[in-house]
Amino acid sequence: MKTLSVIGSTGSIGVQTLQVAAERGYQVAGLAAGRNADGLEKQILQVKPRVAALFDEQAGRALAEKLKHLTDTEICWGEEGVCRVAALAESDLVLNAAVGISGLKPTVAAIEAGKTLALANKESLVCAGELVNRLAAEKGVAIIPVDSEHSAIFQCLQGSRVGEIERLLLTASGGPFFGKKAEEIENMGPEQALKHPSWSMGAKITVDSSTMMNKGFEMIEAMHLFHVRPEQIEVVVHRESIVHSLVEFRDGSVLAQLSPPDMRLPIQYAVDYPARQYAPRKRLDLASIGKLTFFAPDEQTFPAMKLCREVMEKGGSFGAAVNGANEVAVAAFLAGKIPFGKIYPTVEQAARAVPFFAQPTLNDIFETDRQVRAAANMILK
């Protein structure tokens, strides 16, 4: 029986991970969340982990006081507390579903502790892919992707070698603004951007899907996960969200992974890997779907993917700069401070305004994040 720790346990992926763990009869030794004290409290009382942590120190202290006579779970807080959950000795696997760069240090902590890492926090690789890969190689740690697109590629590559890959084809839903031009969406607000056509996700990643920044980040993630060159990664818009990604091999054969859009499938694949176990999920009925459609992405209306290709080519700290600026801009958009059309210009301007580190240390990555957030906030004033 496997024992898990879940970082980002109160978010969409974290909640579904706990559903899968309950179905599979797995133990959960550790839980960590950002600021959702009420959600974590319910999980602690239900799952009974040995250790739980809140990134928000004040909320964590308050939760520990509230539950001190109601649970045997040790409750800690802050970055140190979250990293402790990521490195728990009894956990066989750590699933990191934190949102944003806050997931990077738990990723490093899990790898340094020698844990198998099921990674849903794409920012760990967007901001510090070279560092994370190098550390994982040194520690002999396997990184198993959880994102539906990367899980699809991972599944298609079983039994194959990197040298046999011609192209990776990431599918994208196109988000809620597919088919529209820039002038039609520049004044859109959160209500429109949060209407994703296929997936139920958190607000931040849903907005990233609407700008196509999420798909750009997934290209960077794929480059680091599968050790391919930037020019080997392409994106195709697939509105039905049935084909989750494809791999074209050097002989011209193409393998794809298909399923109804349900994140519990890639979560279970990551948790159970290398086994493939029964899952009580809706089965695919191609006849009822009728047809599958594919379109080229519109990079004029959605230029975020071009910027992310630059990240792939440039490397260094540029990914951290783009990510940090994007986190600030999306937060401002969700707070109603800026319209949709202001997100990308803010990201690009701020990301280019900060110093570039060609071979960054972990401290350089966080310094870049600090500086770019300040730059983005200045732009938004």
Steps between C-alpha positions, in 0.01 A plus 500: 500500500639838400519797734461850356558861589294758311616860455217731397246263651207743510524597131329324212780248434562444870134425574482255209824337616344430838197349322731268306697412816176405677388286205836326484530453876824698521620661822551878511780599737518870422281784375600856418296796380551869439242709685184290502487420871137385494565258214812361666317461831236282335768291330695454824192373683405270213839368381689519833850561360798490734606854401313789336622847410365837392729732307329796666671517840227689686227269370716196579555605861129569542408160353746320728345670803145422383568129442745427781246292694317360196773322304834326537620661177801722550423838343782725383520810283700716266732396221696282741185313602395436139849375412490271803185338363676460164786311666314274746694179553195272479374632165580293192376767260446875518236654274571870462190686382591840644422798276776737395864533599403414857518138382871518410651458847274202585609343169864544600431370853330185366786431258767558763317253724511241220122487449332401176343824383163517325514853363198716426675825593621604155670811636773284654616420148406830336709693754778253577479203265875461455562514876218258580611250235860515614404443864264214408781333302741538792252349745370231262144632540226430245275790400160379379282759325145560617377762250268323256713594197829388649347187648373418150849540353653302788256216435566507124875481559495184710737254334651770276822702508549876475702456181196349328287815548436722200242736656292548811154636422334665798126546467327815621129561552540854370334637813182709511620751238582258219425648159487859623735781403696724735266795467202281596651386828723784615236637741371164625487440875540200732142381454562431131858371539403245766253317273727214393340277235629165629672497838408605852816662638614769741457865402866576428560207265165564328606856420837366381306271269306795361823691419670178377780573750418165658574325172823695465601387848413143404737522201781601737399223739502242218849602392634437850297186574578319176842646415411612148598809304263801484437451130371147569201633694183621330150594610171415332160625614256216567167627626358167613783438754491127426848462347725620781824507300685309229851376426630473146794261460778515244337229287188717458283306745290707740377380839233687693336461840122548505248513783211713623628820667544386861815590697459200727629279217847661468514537879436128546750411228768704678418359843478137382791513254639270367181297552175582321206418724123497461334841536124559544487773236279583205610303193568655161221463243640619168179433310307742721772763460475466124806701397826640632620836369844662493609857423824698490534740796455872435828643628414850378200528731668292773873592492586334832619185324755704300638642823524151648688378193749775574527362855576156354776639279647745751479293819662640813280715721267620222236239583488621861462857374209413271331290768530760775368778278214276392402420859477871579308588182250215539440590865429859395262377231313271739470790746335709227788749485589446133317370191597182319697683232738647758626163629747410224655846447563522876669160503726569206602849612579392857684182396733700274562765766692286750861371489558165330699217660637257241580230758285586799524351846182436696558833677530673160164352398329642808678835461374516140150423627524778760626756251251417225206521739613847600537595132154364413338683789666825389361452148152441639498814716 
